Amino acid sequence: MIIINHVTKESENVRKRVRELGVIIGDLPTGEHNAITDVPSVLVGHVTLSEDLGNEDVIRTGVTAILPHQQNPYHHKVPAATHVMNGYGKATGFVQIDELGEIESPIMLTGTFTTGSVLQGTMEYMMGCTPEIGDTTGSINTVVGECNDSYLHTARTFAVKPTHAIQAIERATSNCEEGSVGGGTGMTCYQYKGGIGTSSRIVQEKWTVGVLVNTNFGLRGEFESGHYKAPSKDHDTPAGSIMVVIATDAPVSDRQLKRIAKRASVGINRTGGRVHHASGDIIIAFSNANARTHFSEEEVVHSTYIKEDTKAFHYLLQATIEATEEAILNSLTMAETTTGRNGRIIESISYDVFESL
C-alpha cells in the first residue's frame, strides 16, 4: 500500500528521502532512523571517490561496507543466505555462504572493476585484526558485491585501492548516508541517478528488518510500470544491476533467511524492475541474533528460531518487501545529478514524479 500525504517541491540544494515527500510505503512501522542501522549493532561505512582527470575521464566510484555487528565477524559468524535473481555479476563469497549458511566478514559493495581490490583490502583488514587467519586456523570467506559504474566512471583507472576498503570498514557508523556515496557514487537507476538507499521496518515491536541497496538497474519505461509516472527519456545506460543487503535481529536460520532474501525480489518488482539478461540482481540476508563462535569446541549447538507458520514470520517477509521498495526509492530521491565520463550527465529524479500518485 502506498499512501500520499503531501508532496514537497524539490529544494535546489537539499535532497529528500521519499517519506519526506509524503510517500508512505506499506503498513509496518519504520525503525527510528528508517535505515539498516536500526538493526542493533549493524554499522555502515562509505568511501566516496570523485575527481576529474581530464580528456573526459573522471573518477566517480567508491566503497560501502556493511558490518553485521560490532565484534570481529570472523570470531562471531552470523547465519546468512543469498538469492540470485539473475547472475550477471562478479560477486565473491556467495558460494560458501550457500554451502555453510554464514558470513564471517564485512559485506562490501563497489564497482565491477574493483571487486578484486576491495576483496584484497577487506582480507588485509580482517587478517590485521585476526592474525590466526591463514596460520593456525583456516581461510576467510570475504563477501564483495558489485554493480557496473562504468557509464559515469572511467572504470579502467582502477581508482579504488585496497586501502579504500579498509577505510570504509573503519568509518562504519550508525549514520547511514544515501544517494551518490560509497559504492553508489557512479550508479544509475531507471536512467536517473541512483546509488545507496536504505529503509527499515519493525516487526511486532520485537525485531527489526533493515535493507540497504545499491541501485544500478532499470529503464525509464519500467519505472512507469510500477507506481510511478516518470517522463520517458532514452539513454544508452545499461539495464542492470542491483545489490540488496538485508539485516535483522530476529532469530532465524540460514534456510529461513533464504526465504526472506527471496522477498526482496518482490520489492524490486514493485518499483518496476524486470531482471534483464545482463543484470546482476543479487541479494544477501543475515541475522545477528544467533552468532556462532569460531573457536567453540561444542559438537552440538542449540539455537532458537521463529516458527514459520506464525504471524511473526509473515511480517518478516512483509517487512523485507516494504523496506526493499522504500530503500530503492530513497536511493533515487537522495542521489544528486552527476556529470560523468565523456561529458555524460545523469539527472537526479524530479520530485514532481511523485505528485501523480
Residue, then its C-alpha position, 0 to 999 in steps of 0.5 A: m500500500i502506498i499512501i500520499n500525504h503531501v508532496t514537497k517541491e524539490s529544494e535546489n540544494v537539499r535532497k529528500r528521502v521519499r517519506e519526506l515527500g509524503v510517500i508512505i510505503g506499506d503498513l509496518p512501522t519504520g525503525e527510528h532512523n528508517a535505515i539498516t542501522d536500526v538493526p542493533s549493532v549493524l554499522v555502515g561505512h562509505v568511501t566516496l571517490s570523485e575527481d576529474l582527470g581530464n580528456e573526459d575521464v573522471i573518477r566517480t566510484g567508491v566503497t560501502a561496507i556493511l558490518p553485521h555487528q560490532q565484534n570481529p565477524y570472523h570470531h562471531k559468524v552470523p547465519a546468512a543466505t543469498h538469492v540470485m535473481n539473475g547472475y550477471g555479476k562478479a560477486t565473491g563469497f556467495v558460494q560458501i555462504d550457500e554451502l555453510g549458511e554464514i558470513e564471517s566478514p564485512i559485506m562490501l559493495t563497489g564497482t565491477f572493476t574493483t571487486g578484486s581490490v576491495l576483496q584484497g583490502t577487506m582480507e588485509y583488514m580482517m587478517g590485521c585484526t585476526p592474525e590466526i587467519g591463514d596460520t593456525t586456523g583456516s581461510i576467510n570467506t570475504v563477501v564483495g558485491e558489485c554493480n557496473d559504474s562504468y557509464l559515469h566512471t572511467a572504470r579502467t583507472f582502477a581508482v579504488k585501492p585496497t586501502h579504500a576498503i579498509q577505510a570504509i570498514e573503519r568509518a562504519t557508523s550508525n549514520c547511514e548516508e544515501g544517494s551518490v556515496g560509497g559504492g553508489t557514487g557512479m550508479t544509475c537507476y531507471q536512467y536517473k541517478g541512483g546509488i545507496g538507499t536504505s529503509s527499515r521496518i519493525v516487526q511486532e515491536k520485537w525485531t527489526v528488518g533493515v535493507l540497504v541497496n545499491t541501485n544500478f538497474g532499470l529503464r525509464g519505461e519500467f519505472e512507469s510500470g510500477h507506481y510511478k509516472a516518470p517522463s520517458k527519456d532514452h539513454d544508452t545506460p545499461a539495464g542492470s544491476i542491483m545489490v540488496v543487503i538485508a539485516t535483522d535481529a530476529p532469530v532465524s536460520d540460514r534456510q529461513l533467511k533464504r526465504i526472506a532474501k527471496r522477498a526482496s525480489v518482490g520489492i524490486n518488482r514493485t518499483g518496476g524492475r524486470v531482471h534483464h539478461a545482463s543484470g546482476d540482481i543479487i541479494i544477501a540476508f543475515s541475522n545477528a541474533n544467533a552468532r556462532t563462535h569460531f573457536s567453540e569446541e561444542e559438537v552440538v549447538h542449540s539455537t532458537y528460531i521463529k516458527e514459520d507458520t506464525k504471524a511473526f514470520h509473515y511480517l518478516l517477509q512483509a517487512t523485507i518487501e516494504a523496506t526493499e521498495e522504500a530503500i530503492l526509492n530513497s536511493l533515487t530521491m537522495a542521489e544528486t545529478t552527476t556529470g560523468r565520463n565523456g561529458r555524460i550527465i545523469e539527472s537526479i529524479s524530479y520530485d514532481v514524479f511523485e505528485s501523480l500518485 
